[in-house]
Amino acid sequence: MGSADKVFKQIFNEHLMNLHTAMPCKVLKYYPAELKADIQPLFKRMKGGELKSYPPIPKVPVLKSLVMCADPKGRCECGHYFELEEGQIVLVNFAERALDFVGNRRHDLRDALVIGVIE
């Protein structure tokens, strides 16, 4: 492999390491009134040639499911969400674009969403 190929491969791999799609995280704190949680990503990353932990991510939205339930008077929407506890492992997705609509972030740790509990 030529030196240009090696450089391109290194740049490509570094870019992919910063492209976040989904990962397991540990719940550090849960805010039930806000449906948000502070989480700690469980994957590691290479930084400065060393394997390091990602920083905790604060106040991540926790998704809830909307369930259609049969009601004798008609259909109703019922919100369903799960209570999180400190130490639980959750699956977190990272939005394709910035959730706050600021900047050009893509698949960034700041755009995390808790989508479920891993048991």
Jmol script that loads the backbone (N, CA, C; Angstrom):
load data "model"
ATOM      1  N   MET A   1       0.860  -1.180   0.000  1.00  0.00           N
ATOM      2  CA  MET A   1       0.000   0.000   0.000  1.00  0.00           C
ATOM      3  C   MET A   1       0.898   1.233   0.000  1.00  0.00           C
ATOM      4  N   GLY A   2       0.589   2.180  -0.880  1.00  0.00           N
ATOM      5  CA  GLY A   2       1.372   3.395  -0.966  1.00  0.00           C
ATOM      6  C   GLY A   2       1.141   4.306   0.225  1.00  0.00           C
ATOM      7  N   SER A   3       2.050   5.285   0.385  1.00  0.00           N
ATOM      8  CA  SER A   3       1.951   6.188   1.539  1.00  0.00           C
ATOM      9  C   SER A   3       0.683   7.048   1.481  1.00  0.00           C
ATOM     10  N   ALA A   4       0.270   7.433   0.267  1.00  0.00           N
ATOM     11  CA  ALA A   4      -0.961   8.226   0.147  1.00  0.00           C
ATOM     12  C   ALA A   4      -2.167   7.392   0.588  1.00  0.00           C
ATOM     13  N   ASP A   5      -2.171   6.111   0.228  1.00  0.00           N
ATOM     14  CA  ASP A   5      -3.265   5.225   0.642  1.00  0.00           C
ATOM     15  C   ASP A   5      -3.304   5.089   2.158  1.00  0.00           C
ATOM     16  N   LYS A   6      -2.150   4.980   2.784  1.00  0.00           N
ATOM     17  CA  LYS A   6      -2.089   4.843   4.245  1.00  0.00           C
ATOM     18  C   LYS A   6      -2.625   6.094   4.921  1.00  0.00           C
ATOM     19  N   VAL A   7      -2.239   7.244   4.407  1.00  0.00           N
ATOM     20  CA  VAL A   7      -2.708   8.512   4.974  1.00  0.00           C
ATOM     21  C   VAL A   7      -4.225   8.635   4.816  1.00  0.00           C
ATOM     22  N   PHE A   8      -4.724   8.311   3.609  1.00  0.00           N
ATOM     23  CA  PHE A   8      -6.162   8.387   3.369  1.00  0.00           C
ATOM     24  C   PHE A   8      -6.903   7.434   4.296  1.00  0.00           C
ATOM     25  N   LYS A   9      -6.394   6.206   4.449  1.00  0.00           N
ATOM     26  CA  LYS A   9      -7.036   5.220   5.314  1.00  0.00           C
ATOM     27  C   LYS A   9      -7.050   5.700   6.762  1.00  0.00           C
ATOM     28  N   GLN A  10      -5.975   6.308   7.234  1.00  0.00           N
ATOM     29  CA  GLN A  10      -5.910   6.824   8.604  1.00  0.00           C
ATOM     30  C   GLN A  10      -6.917   7.946   8.811  1.00  0.00           C
ATOM     31  N   ILE A  11      -6.997   8.872   7.859  1.00  0.00           N
ATOM     32  CA  ILE A  11      -7.958   9.979   7.956  1.00  0.00           C
ATOM     33  C   ILE A  11      -9.384   9.440   7.957  1.00  0.00           C
ATOM     34  N   PHE A  12      -9.668   8.481   7.088  1.00  0.00           N
ATOM     35  CA  PHE A  12     -10.995   7.893   6.994  1.00  0.00           C
ATOM     36  C   PHE A  12     -11.365   7.187   8.294  1.00  0.00           C
ATOM     37  N   ASN A  13     -10.451   6.400   8.847  1.00  0.00           N
ATOM     38  CA  ASN A  13     -10.712   5.683  10.097  1.00  0.00           C
ATOM     39  C   ASN A  13     -10.925   6.639  11.265  1.00  0.00           C
ATOM     40  N   GLU A  14     -10.142   7.715  11.340  1.00  0.00           N
ATOM     41  CA  GLU A  14     -10.328   8.710  12.404  1.00  0.00           C
ATOM     42  C   GLU A  14     -11.695   9.366  12.279  1.00  0.00           C
ATOM     43  N   HIS A  15     -12.126   9.639  11.057  1.00  0.00           N
ATOM     44  CA  HIS A  15     -13.449  10.238  10.840  1.00  0.00           C
ATOM     45  C   HIS A  15     -14.542   9.277  11.303  1.00  0.00           C
ATOM     46  N   LEU A  16     -14.423   8.008  10.946  1.00  0.00           N
ATOM     47  CA  LEU A  16     -15.428   7.027  11.349  1.00  0.00           C
ATOM     48  C   LEU A  16     -15.486   6.857  12.866  1.00  0.00           C
ATOM     49  N   MET A  17     -14.355   6.995  13.552  1.00  0.00           N
ATOM     50  CA  MET A  17     -14.332   6.853  15.009  1.00  0.00           C
ATOM     51  C   MET A  17     -15.109   7.980  15.688  1.00  0.00           C
ATOM     52  N   ASN A  18     -15.321   9.099  14.990  1.00  0.00           N
ATOM     53  CA  ASN A  18     -16.071  10.221  15.546  1.00  0.00           C
ATOM     54  C   ASN A  18     -17.490  10.310  14.991  1.00  0.00           C
ATOM     55  N   LEU A  19     -17.894   9.303  14.236  1.00  0.00           N
ATOM     56  CA  LEU A  19     -19.238   9.242  13.685  1.00  0.00           C
ATOM     57  C   LEU A  19     -20.029   8.301  14.576  1.00  0.00           C
ATOM     58  N   HIS A  20     -20.898   8.845  15.402  1.00  0.00           N
ATOM     59  CA  HIS A  20     -21.626   8.065  16.394  1.00  0.00           C
ATOM     60  C   HIS A  20     -23.023   7.747  15.886  1.00  0.00           C
ATOM     61  N   THR A  21     -23.400   6.476  15.974  1.00  0.00           N
ATOM     62  CA  THR A  21     -24.721   6.053  15.536  1.00  0.00           C
ATOM     63  C   THR A  21     -25.537   5.541  16.719  1.00  0.00           C
ATOM     64  N   ALA A  22     -25.008   4.578  17.455  1.00  0.00           N
ATOM     65  CA  ALA A  22     -25.677   4.027  18.632  1.00  0.00           C
ATOM     66  C   ALA A  22     -24.626   3.376  19.521  1.00  0.00           C
ATOM     67  N   MET A  23     -24.848   3.428  20.834  1.00  0.00           N
ATOM     68  CA  MET A  23     -23.945   2.742  21.757  1.00  0.00           C
ATOM     69  C   MET A  23     -24.615   2.537  23.104  1.00  0.00           C
ATOM     70  N   PRO A  24     -24.148   1.533  23.831  1.00  0.00           N
ATOM     71  CA  PRO A  24     -24.679   1.345  25.181  1.00  0.00           C
ATOM     72  C   PRO A  24     -24.078   2.383  26.119  1.00  0.00           C
ATOM     73  N   CYS A  25     -24.890   2.822  27.063  1.00  0.00           N
ATOM     74  CA  CYS A  25     -24.448   3.814  28.051  1.00  0.00           C
ATOM     75  C   CYS A  25     -25.009   3.425  29.415  1.00  0.00           C
ATOM     76  N   LYS A  26     -24.347   3.897  30.459  1.00  0.00           N
ATOM     77  CA  LYS A  26     -24.818   3.664  31.817  1.00  0.00           C
ATOM     78  C   LYS A  26     -25.525   4.925  32.310  1.00  0.00           C
ATOM     79  N   VAL A  27     -26.667   4.740  32.976  1.00  0.00           N
ATOM     80  CA  VAL A  27     -27.410   5.859  33.544  1.00  0.00           C
ATOM     81  C   VAL A  27     -26.690   6.327  34.811  1.00  0.00           C
ATOM     82  N   LEU A  28     -26.332   7.598  34.840  1.00  0.00           N
ATOM     83  CA  LEU A  28     -25.705   8.188  36.020  1.00  0.00           C
ATOM     84  C   LEU A  28     -26.745   8.831  36.924  1.00  0.00           C
ATOM     85  N   LYS A  29     -27.731   9.485  36.305  1.00  0.00           N
ATOM     86  CA  LYS A  29     -28.817  10.140  37.053  1.00  0.00           C
ATOM     87  C   LYS A  29     -30.019  10.255  36.134  1.00  0.00           C
ATOM     88  N   TYR A  30     -31.204  10.102  36.708  1.00  0.00           N
ATOM     89  CA  TYR A  30     -32.434  10.199  35.939  1.00  0.00           C
ATOM     90  C   TYR A  30     -33.295  11.320  36.506  1.00  0.00           C
ATOM     91  N   TYR A  31     -33.860  12.127  35.607  1.00  0.00           N
ATOM     92  CA  TYR A  31     -34.735  13.242  35.968  1.00  0.00           C
ATOM     93  C   TYR A  31     -36.139  12.913  35.446  1.00  0.00           C
ATOM     94  N   PRO A  32     -36.964  12.209  36.250  1.00  0.00           N
ATOM     95  CA  PRO A  32     -38.264  11.741  35.749  1.00  0.00           C
ATOM     96  C   PRO A  32     -39.216  12.858  35.328  1.00  0.00           C
ATOM     97  N   ALA A  33     -39.186  13.988  36.001  1.00  0.00           N
ATOM     98  CA  ALA A  33     -40.096  15.084  35.641  1.00  0.00           C
ATOM     99  C   ALA A  33     -39.768  15.654  34.262  1.00  0.00           C
ATOM    100  N   GLU A  34     -38.502  15.547  33.868  1.00  0.00           N
ATOM    101  CA  GLU A  34     -38.065  16.084  32.579  1.00  0.00           C
ATOM    102  C   GLU A  34     -37.919  15.005  31.509  1.00  0.00           C
ATOM    103  N   LEU A  35     -38.014  13.733  31.908  1.00  0.00           N
ATOM    104  CA  LEU A  35     -37.721  12.603  31.020  1.00  0.00           C
ATOM    105  C   LEU A  35     -36.346  12.779  30.381  1.00  0.00           C
ATOM    106  N   LYS A  36     -35.353  13.026  31.239  1.00  0.00           N
ATOM    107  CA  LYS A  36     -33.966  13.183  30.794  1.00  0.00           C
ATOM    108  C   LYS A  36     -33.048  12.415  31.733  1.00  0.00           C
ATOM    109  N   ALA A  37     -31.868  12.081  31.223  1.00  0.00           N
ATOM    110  CA  ALA A  37     -30.910  11.332  32.027  1.00  0.00           C
ATOM    111  C   ALA A  37     -29.488  11.778  31.722  1.00  0.00           C
ATOM    112  N   ASP A  38     -28.640  11.759  32.748  1.00  0.00           N
ATOM    113  CA  ASP A  38     -27.204  11.911  32.555  1.00  0.00           C
ATOM    114  C   ASP A  38     -26.670  10.513  32.297  1.00  0.00           C
ATOM    115  N   ILE A  39     -25.862  10.354  31.255  1.00  0.00           N
ATOM    116  CA  ILE A  39     -25.391   9.027  30.886  1.00  0.00           C
ATOM    117  C   ILE A  39     -23.876   9.005  30.687  1.00  0.00           C
ATOM    118  N   GLN A  40     -23.301   7.819  30.805  1.00  0.00           N
ATOM    119  CA  GLN A  40     -21.876   7.601  30.567  1.00  0.00           C
ATOM    120  C   GLN A  40     -21.732   6.584  29.438  1.00  0.00           C
ATOM    121  N   PRO A  41     -21.200   7.011  28.271  1.00  0.00           N
ATOM    122  CA  PRO A  41     -20.972   6.046  27.193  1.00  0.00           C
ATOM    123  C   PRO A  41     -20.018   4.940  27.658  1.00  0.00           C
ATOM    124  N   LEU A  42     -20.300   3.709  27.235  1.00  0.00           N
ATOM    125  CA  LEU A  42     -19.486   2.580  27.657  1.00  0.00           C
ATOM    126  C   LEU A  42     -18.369   2.242  26.671  1.00  0.00           C
ATOM    127  N   PHE A  43     -18.482   2.706  25.441  1.00  0.00           N
ATOM    128  CA  PHE A  43     -17.392   2.481  24.492  1.00  0.00           C
ATOM    129  C   PHE A  43     -16.227   3.400  24.828  1.00  0.00           C
ATOM    130  N   LYS A  44     -15.045   3.024  24.396  1.00  0.00           N
ATOM    131  CA  LYS A  44     -13.835   3.840  24.570  1.00  0.00           C
ATOM    132  C   LYS A  44     -13.448   4.424  23.219  1.00  0.00           C
ATOM    133  N   ARG A  45     -12.541   5.380  23.247  1.00  0.00           N
ATOM    134  CA  ARG A  45     -12.050   5.986  22.010  1.00  0.00           C
ATOM    135  C   ARG A  45     -10.542   6.172  22.099  1.00  0.00           C
ATOM    136  N   MET A  46      -9.925   6.274  20.937  1.00  0.00           N
ATOM    137  CA  MET A  46      -8.502   6.574  20.882  1.00  0.00           C
ATOM    138  C   MET A  46      -8.346   8.090  20.856  1.00  0.00           C
ATOM    139  N   LYS A  47      -7.566   8.598  21.775  1.00  0.00           N
ATOM    140  CA  LYS A  47      -7.319  10.041  21.807  1.00  0.00           C
ATOM    141  C   LYS A  47      -5.875  10.237  22.213  1.00  0.00           C
ATOM    142  N   GLY A  48      -5.112  10.886  21.347  1.00  0.00           N
ATOM    143  CA  GLY A  48      -3.702  11.110  21.635  1.00  0.00           C
ATOM    144  C   GLY A  48      -2.932   9.801  21.749  1.00  0.00           C
ATOM    145  N   GLY A  49      -3.372   8.783  20.989  1.00  0.00           N
ATOM    146  CA  GLY A  49      -2.701   7.497  21.022  1.00  0.00           C
ATOM    147  C   GLY A  49      -3.047   6.633  22.225  1.00  0.00           C
ATOM    148  N   GLU A  50      -3.999   7.093  23.063  1.00  0.00           N
ATOM    149  CA  GLU A  50      -4.405   6.332  24.251  1.00  0.00           C
ATOM    150  C   GLU A  50      -5.890   6.019  24.191  1.00  0.00           C
ATOM    151  N   LEU A  51      -6.246   4.880  24.785  1.00  0.00           N
ATOM    152  CA  LEU A  51      -7.644   4.489  24.897  1.00  0.00           C
ATOM    153  C   LEU A  51      -8.258   5.233  26.078  1.00  0.00           C
ATOM    154  N   LYS A  52      -9.297   6.042  25.810  1.00  0.00           N
ATOM    155  CA  LYS A  52      -9.909   6.864  26.860  1.00  0.00           C
ATOM    156  C   LYS A  52     -11.419   6.731  26.846  1.00  0.00           C
ATOM    157  N   SER A  53     -12.028   7.018  27.992  1.00  0.00           N
ATOM    158  CA  SER A  53     -13.487   7.031  28.103  1.00  0.00           C
ATOM    159  C   SER A  53     -14.034   8.309  27.491  1.00  0.00           C
ATOM    160  N   TYR A  54     -15.248   8.211  26.972  1.00  0.00           N
ATOM    161  CA  TYR A  54     -15.948   9.415  26.542  1.00  0.00           C
ATOM    162  C   TYR A  54     -16.399  10.166  27.790  1.00  0.00           C
ATOM    163  N   PRO A  55     -16.601  11.465  27.676  1.00  0.00           N
ATOM    164  CA  PRO A  55     -17.119  12.208  28.830  1.00  0.00           C
ATOM    165  C   PRO A  55     -18.594  11.878  29.054  1.00  0.00           C
ATOM    166  N   PRO A  56     -19.093  12.054  30.272  1.00  0.00           N
ATOM    167  CA  PRO A  56     -20.530  11.875  30.511  1.00  0.00           C
ATOM    168  C   PRO A  56     -21.325  12.854  29.646  1.00  0.00           C
ATOM    169  N   ILE A  57     -22.531  12.449  29.292  1.00  0.00           N
ATOM    170  CA  ILE A  57     -23.415  13.300  28.486  1.00  0.00           C
ATOM    171  C   ILE A  57     -24.599  13.689  29.373  1.00  0.00           C
ATOM    172  N   PRO A  58     -24.759  14.990  29.660  1.00  0.00           N
ATOM    173  CA  PRO A  58     -25.838  15.418  30.564  1.00  0.00           C
ATOM    174  C   PRO A  58     -27.179  15.611  29.867  1.00  0.00           C
ATOM    175  N   LYS A  59     -28.242  15.401  30.646  1.00  0.00           N
ATOM    176  CA  LYS A  59     -29.618  15.754  30.267  1.00  0.00           C
ATOM    177  C   LYS A  59     -30.020  15.244  28.876  1.00  0.00           C
ATOM    178  N   VAL A  60     -29.825  13.958  28.655  1.00  0.00           N
ATOM    179  CA  VAL A  60     -30.188  13.327  27.391  1.00  0.00           C
ATOM    180  C   VAL A  60     -31.684  13.007  27.411  1.00  0.00           C
ATOM    181  N   PRO A  61     -32.432  13.399  26.378  1.00  0.00           N
ATOM    182  CA  PRO A  61     -33.866  13.070  26.337  1.00  0.00           C
ATOM    183  C   PRO A  61     -34.088  11.558  26.332  1.00  0.00           C
ATOM    184  N   VAL A  62     -35.092  11.124  27.095  1.00  0.00           N
ATOM    185  CA  VAL A  62     -35.489   9.721  27.142  1.00  0.00           C
ATOM    186  C   VAL A  62     -36.791   9.600  26.352  1.00  0.00           C
ATOM    187  N   LEU A  63     -36.781   8.792  25.305  1.00  0.00           N
ATOM    188  CA  LEU A  63     -37.971   8.667  24.477  1.00  0.00           C
ATOM    189  C   LEU A  63     -39.066   7.906  25.202  1.00  0.00           C
ATOM    190  N   LYS A  64     -40.285   8.247  24.891  1.00  0.00           N
ATOM    191  CA  LYS A  64     -41.417   7.479  25.409  1.00  0.00           C
ATOM    192  C   LYS A  64     -42.187   6.969  24.207  1.00  0.00           C
ATOM    193  N   SER A  65     -42.925   5.895  24.419  1.00  0.00           N
ATOM    194  CA  SER A  65     -43.739   5.310  23.353  1.00  0.00           C
ATOM    195  C   SER A  65     -45.150   5.833  23.470  1.00  0.00           C
ATOM    196  N   LEU A  66     -45.782   6.056  22.347  1.00  0.00           N
ATOM    197  CA  LEU A  66     -47.209   6.381  22.336  1.00  0.00           C
ATOM    198  C   LEU A  66     -47.946   5.123  21.926  1.00  0.00           C
ATOM    199  N   VAL A  67     -48.870   4.710  22.754  1.00  0.00           N
ATOM    200  CA  VAL A  67     -49.613   3.483  22.515  1.00  0.00           C
ATOM    201  C   VAL A  67     -51.075   3.851  22.286  1.00  0.00           C
ATOM    202  N   MET A  68     -51.630   3.312  21.238  1.00  0.00           N
ATOM    203  CA  MET A  68     -53.057   3.529  20.992  1.00  0.00           C
ATOM    204  C   MET A  68     -53.814   2.476  21.783  1.00  0.00           C
ATOM    205  N   CYS A  69     -54.724   2.908  22.638  1.00  0.00           N
ATOM    206  CA  CYS A  69     -55.493   1.958  23.443  1.00  0.00           C
ATOM    207  C   CYS A  69     -56.970   2.073  23.078  1.00  0.00           C
ATOM    208  N   ALA A  70     -57.632   0.942  23.150  1.00  0.00           N
ATOM    209  CA  ALA A  70     -59.061   0.927  22.833  1.00  0.00           C
ATOM    210  C   ALA A  70     -59.835   1.499  24.006  1.00  0.00           C
ATOM    211  N   ASP A  71     -60.721   2.396  23.734  1.00  0.00           N
ATOM    212  CA  ASP A  71     -61.554   3.022  24.751  1.00  0.00           C
ATOM    213  C   ASP A  71     -62.994   2.882  24.263  1.00  0.00           C
ATOM    214  N   PRO A  72     -63.942   2.523  25.142  1.00  0.00           N
ATOM    215  CA  PRO A  72     -65.340   2.359  24.699  1.00  0.00           C
ATOM    216  C   PRO A  72     -65.889   3.598  23.999  1.00  0.00           C
ATOM    217  N   LYS A  73     -65.355   4.761  24.325  1.00  0.00           N
ATOM    218  CA  LYS A  73     -65.853   6.006  23.724  1.00  0.00           C
ATOM    219  C   LYS A  73     -65.037   6.410  22.493  1.00  0.00           C
ATOM    220  N   GLY A  74     -64.068   5.626  22.147  1.00  0.00           N
ATOM    221  CA  GLY A  74     -63.205   5.963  21.013  1.00  0.00           C
ATOM    222  C   GLY A  74     -61.765   5.596  21.314  1.00  0.00           C
ATOM    223  N   ARG A  75     -60.892   5.914  20.410  1.00  0.00           N
ATOM    224  CA  ARG A  75     -59.472   5.597  20.601  1.00  0.00           C
ATOM    225  C   ARG A  75     -58.793   6.715  21.387  1.00  0.00           C
ATOM    226  N   CYS A  76     -57.794   6.339  22.146  1.00  0.00           N
ATOM    227  CA  CYS A  76     -57.052   7.351  22.900  1.00  0.00           C
ATOM    228  C   CYS A  76     -55.560   7.081  22.770  1.00  0.00           C
ATOM    229  N   GLU A  77     -54.775   8.102  22.909  1.00  0.00           N
ATOM    230  CA  GLU A  77     -53.324   7.965  22.913  1.00  0.00           C
ATOM    231  C   GLU A  77     -52.857   7.910  24.349  1.00  0.00           C
ATOM    232  N   CYS A  78     -52.022   6.949  24.641  1.00  0.00           N
ATOM    233  CA  CYS A  78     -51.474   6.820  25.987  1.00  0.00           C
ATOM    234  C   CYS A  78     -49.955   6.901  25.895  1.00  0.00           C
ATOM    235  N   GLY A  79     -49.356   7.763  26.660  1.00  0.00           N
ATOM    236  CA  GLY A  79     -47.900   7.849  26.704  1.00  0.00           C
ATOM    237  C   GLY A  79     -47.356   6.791  27.635  1.00  0.00           C
ATOM    238  N   HIS A  80     -46.342   6.082  27.194  1.00  0.00           N
ATOM    239  CA  HIS A  80     -45.715   5.056  28.024  1.00  0.00           C
ATOM    240  C   HIS A  80     -44.222   5.348  28.077  1.00  0.00           C
ATOM    241  N   TYR A  81     -43.685   5.394  29.263  1.00  0.00           N
ATOM    242  CA  TYR A  81     -42.242   5.552  29.401  1.00  0.00           C
ATOM    243  C   TYR A  81     -41.773   4.671  30.536  1.00  0.00           C
ATOM    244  N   PHE A  82     -40.480   4.428  30.557  1.00  0.00           N
ATOM    245  CA  PHE A  82     -39.920   3.548  31.575  1.00  0.00           C
ATOM    246  C   PHE A  82     -39.152   4.374  32.587  1.00  0.00           C
ATOM    247  N   GLU A  83     -39.219   3.977  33.824  1.00  0.00           N
ATOM    248  CA  GLU A  83     -38.445   4.623  34.880  1.00  0.00           C
ATOM    249  C   GLU A  83     -37.011   4.105  34.805  1.00  0.00           C
ATOM    250  N   LEU A  84     -36.096   4.983  34.727  1.00  0.00           N
ATOM    251  CA  LEU A  84     -34.688   4.580  34.705  1.00  0.00           C
ATOM    252  C   LEU A  84     -34.120   4.644  36.106  1.00  0.00           C
ATOM    253  N   GLU A  85     -33.140   3.822  36.345  1.00  0.00           N
ATOM    254  CA  GLU A  85     -32.450   3.811  37.630  1.00  0.00           C
ATOM    255  C   GLU A  85     -30.962   3.973  37.393  1.00  0.00           C
ATOM    256  N   GLU A  86     -30.303   4.585  38.351  1.00  0.00           N
ATOM    257  CA  GLU A  86     -28.856   4.735  38.282  1.00  0.00           C
ATOM    258  C   GLU A  86     -28.214   3.364  38.099  1.00  0.00           C
ATOM    259  N   GLY A  87     -27.278   3.283  37.167  1.00  0.00           N
ATOM    260  CA  GLY A  87     -26.568   2.038  36.925  1.00  0.00           C
ATOM    261  C   GLY A  87     -27.144   1.196  35.802  1.00  0.00           C
ATOM    262  N   GLN A  88     -28.392   1.476  35.374  1.00  0.00           N
ATOM    263  CA  GLN A  88     -28.968   0.710  34.275  1.00  0.00           C
ATOM    264  C   GLN A  88     -28.206   0.990  32.984  1.00  0.00           C
ATOM    265  N   ILE A  89     -28.212  -0.009  32.102  1.00  0.00           N
ATOM    266  CA  ILE A  89     -27.587   0.144  30.789  1.00  0.00           C
ATOM    267  C   ILE A  89     -28.699   0.429  29.785  1.00  0.00           C
ATOM    268  N   VAL A  90     -28.505   1.480  29.003  1.00  0.00           N
ATOM    269  CA  VAL A  90     -29.493   1.895  28.012  1.00  0.00           C
ATOM    270  C   VAL A  90     -28.844   1.947  26.632  1.00  0.00           C
ATOM    271  N   LEU A  91     -29.685   1.841  25.610  1.00  0.00           N
ATOM    272  CA  LEU A  91     -29.202   2.018  24.250  1.00  0.00           C
ATOM    273  C   LEU A  91     -29.471   3.460  23.858  1.00  0.00           C
ATOM    274  N   VAL A  92     -28.451   4.094  23.323  1.00  0.00           N
ATOM    275  CA  VAL A  92     -28.537   5.512  22.959  1.00  0.00           C
ATOM    276  C   VAL A  92     -28.251   5.659  21.467  1.00  0.00           C
ATOM    277  N   ASN A  93     -29.122   6.367  20.781  1.00  0.00           N
ATOM    278  CA  ASN A  93     -28.891   6.726  19.381  1.00  0.00           C
ATOM    279  C   ASN A  93     -28.425   8.169  19.318  1.00  0.00           C
ATOM    280  N   PHE A  94     -27.730   8.484  18.239  1.00  0.00           N
ATOM    281  CA  PHE A  94     -27.242   9.845  18.023  1.00  0.00           C
ATOM    282  C   PHE A  94     -27.846  10.354  16.722  1.00  0.00           C
ATOM    283  N   ALA A  95     -28.529  11.478  16.806  1.00  0.00           N
ATOM    284  CA  ALA A  95     -29.279  12.018  15.672  1.00  0.00           C
ATOM    285  C   ALA A  95     -28.360  12.353  14.503  1.00  0.00           C
ATOM    286  N   GLU A  96     -28.924  12.224  13.327  1.00  0.00           N
ATOM    287  CA  GLU A  96     -28.171  12.516  12.110  1.00  0.00           C
ATOM    288  C   GLU A  96     -27.784  13.989  12.017  1.00  0.00           C
ATOM    289  N   ARG A  97     -28.628  14.856  12.552  1.00  0.00           N
ATOM    290  CA  ARG A  97     -28.370  16.302  12.553  1.00  0.00           C
ATOM    291  C   ARG A  97     -28.538  16.836  13.972  1.00  0.00           C
ATOM    292  N   ALA A  98     -28.084  18.059  14.181  1.00  0.00           N
ATOM    293  CA  ALA A  98     -28.157  18.694  15.500  1.00  0.00           C
ATOM    294  C   ALA A  98     -29.610  18.822  15.954  1.00  0.00           C
ATOM    295  N   LEU A  99     -29.918  18.300  17.141  1.00  0.00           N
ATOM    296  CA  LEU A  99     -31.284  18.361  17.660  1.00  0.00           C
ATOM    297  C   LEU A  99     -31.695  19.771  18.066  1.00  0.00           C
ATOM    298  N   ASP A 100     -30.729  20.624  18.348  1.00  0.00           N
ATOM    299  CA  ASP A 100     -31.057  22.008  18.714  1.00  0.00           C
ATOM    300  C   ASP A 100     -31.072  22.926  17.487  1.00  0.00           C
ATOM    301  N   PHE A 101     -30.857  22.323  16.300  1.00  0.00           N
ATOM    302  CA  PHE A 101     -30.879  23.050  15.026  1.00  0.00           C
ATOM    303  C   PHE A 101     -29.828  24.150  14.952  1.00  0.00           C
ATOM    304  N   VAL A 102     -28.760  23.995  15.730  1.00  0.00           N
ATOM    305  CA  VAL A 102     -27.673  24.973  15.725  1.00  0.00           C
ATOM    306  C   VAL A 102     -26.428  24.284  15.168  1.00  0.00           C
ATOM    307  N   GLY A 103     -25.838  24.884  14.160  1.00  0.00           N
ATOM    308  CA  GLY A 103     -24.600  24.344  13.618  1.00  0.00           C
ATOM    309  C   GLY A 103     -24.825  23.191  12.660  1.00  0.00           C
ATOM    310  N   ASN A 104     -23.720  22.596  12.259  1.00  0.00           N
ATOM    311  CA  ASN A 104     -23.740  21.529  11.260  1.00  0.00           C
ATOM    312  C   ASN A 104     -23.337  20.182  11.846  1.00  0.00           C
ATOM    313  N   ARG A 105     -23.612  19.977  13.133  1.00  0.00           N
ATOM    314  CA  ARG A 105     -23.225  18.711  13.761  1.00  0.00           C
ATOM    315  C   ARG A 105     -23.937  17.552  13.092  1.00  0.00           C
ATOM    316  N   ARG A 106     -23.214  16.414  13.000  1.00  0.00           N
ATOM    317  CA  ARG A 106     -23.795  15.180  12.472  1.00  0.00           C
ATOM    318  C   ARG A 106     -23.336  14.030  13.340  1.00  0.00           C
ATOM    319  N   HIS A 107     -24.284  13.225  13.830  1.00  0.00           N
ATOM    320  CA  HIS A 107     -23.978  12.039  14.637  1.00  0.00           C
ATOM    321  C   HIS A 107     -23.067  12.399  15.810  1.00  0.00           C
ATOM    322  N   ASP A 108     -23.378  13.474  16.471  1.00  0.00           N
ATOM    323  CA  ASP A 108     -22.559  14.020  17.546  1.00  0.00           C
ATOM    324  C   ASP A 108     -23.052  13.530  18.908  1.00  0.00           C
ATOM    325  N   LEU A 109     -22.142  13.404  19.863  1.00  0.00           N
ATOM    326  CA  LEU A 109     -22.516  12.974  21.208  1.00  0.00           C
ATOM    327  C   LEU A 109     -23.540  13.903  21.853  1.00  0.00           C
ATOM    328  N   ARG A 110     -23.534  15.180  21.474  1.00  0.00           N
ATOM    329  CA  ARG A 110     -24.477  16.147  22.060  1.00  0.00           C
ATOM    330  C   ARG A 110     -25.906  15.945  21.581  1.00  0.00           C
ATOM    331  N   ASP A 111     -26.089  15.101  20.577  1.00  0.00           N
ATOM    332  CA  ASP A 111     -27.417  14.867  20.006  1.00  0.00           C
ATOM    333  C   ASP A 111     -27.887  13.440  20.293  1.00  0.00           C
ATOM    334  N   ALA A 112     -27.728  13.057  21.554  1.00  0.00           N
ATOM    335  CA  ALA A 112     -28.068  11.709  22.007  1.00  0.00           C
ATOM    336  C   ALA A 112     -29.533  11.598  22.385  1.00  0.00           C
ATOM    337  N   LEU A 113     -30.082  10.391  22.234  1.00  0.00           N
ATOM    338  CA  LEU A 113     -31.453  10.073  22.623  1.00  0.00           C
ATOM    339  C   LEU A 113     -31.458   8.673  23.240  1.00  0.00           C
ATOM    340  N   VAL A 114     -31.947   8.548  24.465  1.00  0.00           N
ATOM    341  CA  VAL A 114     -32.099   7.234  25.078  1.00  0.00           C
ATOM    342  C   VAL A 114     -33.323   6.578  24.466  1.00  0.00           C
ATOM    343  N   ILE A 115     -33.130   5.406  23.829  1.00  0.00           N
ATOM    344  CA  ILE A 115     -34.269   4.772  23.132  1.00  0.00           C
ATOM    345  C   ILE A 115     -34.759   3.507  23.826  1.00  0.00           C
ATOM    346  N   GLY A 116     -34.018   3.010  24.802  1.00  0.00           N
ATOM    347  CA  GLY A 116     -34.494   1.813  25.492  1.00  0.00           C
ATOM    348  C   GLY A 116     -33.505   1.309  26.514  1.00  0.00           C
ATOM    349  N   VAL A 117     -33.957   0.346  27.302  1.00  0.00           N
ATOM    350  CA  VAL A 117     -33.137  -0.262  28.348  1.00  0.00           C
ATOM    351  C   VAL A 117     -32.628  -1.606  27.843  1.00  0.00           C
ATOM    352  N   ILE A 118     -31.369  -1.883  28.092  1.00  0.00           N
ATOM    353  CA  ILE A 118     -30.788  -3.183  27.751  1.00  0.00           C
ATOM    354  C   ILE A 118     -30.800  -4.023  29.016  1.00  0.00           C
ATOM    355  N   GLU A 119     -31.478  -5.138  28.973  1.00  0.00           N
ATOM    356  CA  GLU A 119     -31.566  -6.003  30.161  1.00  0.00           C
ATOM    357  C   GLU A 119     -30.801  -7.280  29.940  1.00  0.00           C
TER     358      GLU A 119
END
end "model"
wireframe off; spacefill off
backbone 0.3
color backbone group
